[in-house]
Amino acid sequence: LYVNHIYAEGAVEAYDTSDMRFKTVIESLDRSETADAILGLSTFRYTWKDESRVRLGLSAQEVQKVFPENVKADNEGTLMIHYGKLIPALIATIQRQQEQIDELKNRMMRNVIL
């Protein structure tokens, strides 16, 4: 177990409570707005200054601008991303893209029929 960047070997399972019985103020994500936010994030291949292992990730500063609830600062101000909590935004983005695909397919079908 490597605590600084949270590194663990072997099988690790983590679960977040998501039972609707414990939630209030429930709002659906705006798919267009969420897709724009996700698609605006830069993705990176990088190495930590004290390691040589190549990693893939995002900038916490960028994520904080669009999804502040998914970024936390430690006592020294170092920003951390909760990657797992980005999954709903990714799903909303996929759903939005599927809506656009379906719309384009319907337009194409109407043009073929005419």
C-alpha positions in Angstrom: 0.0 0.0 0.0 1.4 3.4 -1.1 -0.5 6.1 0.7 0.8 9.4 -0.9 -0.9 8.8 -4.3 -3.0 5.9 -3.0 -1.4 2.9 -4.7 -2.5 -0.7 -3.7 -1.5 -4.1 -5.2 -4.0 -6.9 -5.5 -7.8 -6.8 -5.6 -9.3 -3.6 -4.3 -13.0 -3.1 -4.2 -14.6 0.2 -3.1 -18.3 0.9 -3.1 -20.2 4.2 -2.7 -23.6 4.2 -1.0 -26.1 5.2 -3.7 -29.4 4.1 -2.2 -32.2 6.6 -3.3 -33.8 6.3 0.1 -31.0 8.4 1.6 -30.9 11.1 -1.1 -32.6 14.5 -1.2 -32.7 17.3 -3.7 -32.4 15.0 -6.6 -31.9 16.6 -10.0 -31.1 15.0 -13.4 -27.9 16.1 -15.1 -28.4 18.3 -18.1 -27.0 16.0 -20.8 -26.0 18.7 -23.2 -24.3 20.8 -20.5 -22.6 17.8 -19.0 -21.4 16.6 -22.4 -19.9 20.0 -23.1 -18.1 20.0 -19.8 -16.7 16.4 -20.2 -15.7 17.0 -23.8 -13.9 20.2 -22.7 -11.6 18.4 -20.3 -8.0 17.8 -21.5 -6.6 14.2 -21.1 -3.0 13.6 -20.3 -0.3 11.0 -20.3 2.1 11.9 -17.5 4.6 10.7 -14.8 4.8 11.9 -11.2 7.9 13.9 -10.5 9.0 11.2 -8.0 8.1 8.1 -10.2 8.9 6.8 -13.7 5.6 4.9 -14.2 3.4 6.4 -17.0 -0.2 7.3 -16.1 -3.3 8.6 -17.7 -5.4 11.3 -16.1 -7.0 14.7 -16.0 -6.0 18.1 -14.5 -7.7 18.6 -11.1 -7.7 22.4 -11.8 -9.8 21.8 -15.0 -12.1 19.3 -13.4 -12.7 21.7 -10.4 -14.0 24.4 -12.8 -16.8 22.2 -14.2 -17.3 19.6 -11.5 -16.1 21.2 -8.2 -17.9 18.5 -6.1 -15.4 15.9 -7.6 -12.3 17.7 -6.5 -10.9 18.0 -3.0 -7.9 19.9 -1.6 -5.8 18.4 1.2 -4.3 20.5 4.1 -1.5 21.7 1.8 -3.8 22.7 -1.0 -2.9 19.8 -3.2 -5.9 19.0 -5.4 -7.3 15.5 -5.8 -9.9 14.1 -8.2 -12.4 11.5 -7.2 -12.4 9.8 -10.6 -15.2 7.4 -9.8 -17.6 10.2 -9.1 -17.2 11.4 -12.8 -19.0 8.2 -14.0 -22.5 9.8 -13.9 -21.2 12.7 -16.1 -19.6 10.2 -18.5 -22.9 8.2 -18.7 -24.8 11.5 -19.3 -22.4 12.3 -22.1 -22.8 8.9 -23.7 -26.6 9.3 -23.5 -26.4 12.7 -25.1 -24.3 11.4 -27.9 -26.7 8.5 -28.4 -29.6 11.0 -28.7 -27.6 12.9 -31.4 -26.9 9.6 -33.2 -30.6 8.6 -33.1 -31.6 12.1 -34.3 -29.2 11.8 -37.3 -30.4 8.3 -38.1 -34.0 9.6 -38.1 -33.1 12.5 -40.4 -31.3 10.1 -42.8 -34.3 7.7 -42.8 -36.7 10.6 -43.6 -34.4 11.7 -46.5 -34.3 8.2 -47.9 -38.1 7.9 -47.7 -38.6 11.2 -49.5 
